[in-house]
Amino acid sequence: MRLTKDEARILAEAIDDYKYKVVASNSNYKELGVFPKLHQLQLKLELFGDDKRRYGRTSQDDLNDLFVRFAKHNK
């Protein structure tokens, strides 16, 4: 399975919220060190999703723009 840069950024945003909830819901996860692993995964996805072509004076690449692009291309 291949991910696009936009998909990777969406997943990174989802993990950013999820990692706190999953560790709080189960004390065993805290002992297993799940939070740091999820954080590493989030950083990997953010790094992969970083699209250098979207940097610039007129670039619009916030989360809203990301979801608009994602919805248009995945109908």
N, C-alpha and C positions, 0 to 999 in steps of 0.2 A: 504494500500500500504506500502510495506517495502522497505527501502533504504539500500543499502550496504554502507560500510564505504567509498569506492571509489566514489560512487555516491554522498554521502554527501559532500565529499571534492570538487567534481566538482561543485556542487551547491553553496557551500560556495565561491568558486572562482568567480562564475558568479555573485553572490549577491554583492561581493566586488566591482565589476565594476558598476553594475546596480544601486546600491543605490545612487550614485552621479548623474547619469543621470536622474533618475526618479524624484528626488527632484529638480534638476535644471529645468526640463521641466514643472513643475507645482508648482506655489507658494502656492497653497492650501495644497499640501503635506507637505511643510515645516511647515506650521501652525499646521497641524494635528500631527506633530511629527513622520512622517513616517521614517525618516532617523534613529533615534535611535532604532526603532522597527526592521528595516531591519538589522541594525548592530547586535542587539541581536540575530536575527535569524541566521545570519552568524556565530556568535560565537558558537551557539548551534550546528550548522552543523559541524563546525571545531572540536568541542569537541567530537561529536559523531564519526567523521571520523578519529580521532586520533587512530591509530592502534599500540599499544605498541609492537606487534610482529615485526614490521618493523624497530624498533630501533636496532642498532648494528653496528659493525665494517664493515660488508660487505653489509649492507642494501642499496638498491637503491630505494629511495622513493620520488624522486622529482616529479614535475608536469608532466614531460615527461614520466616517468615510470608509473605514474598513468594512463595517457591516453593510453599507450600501453596495460596495463592490462585490462583497460575498453573496448578497442576495441576488444581484443582477446576474452573476455568472453561474449560479446554482439553481436555476429555475426548473 
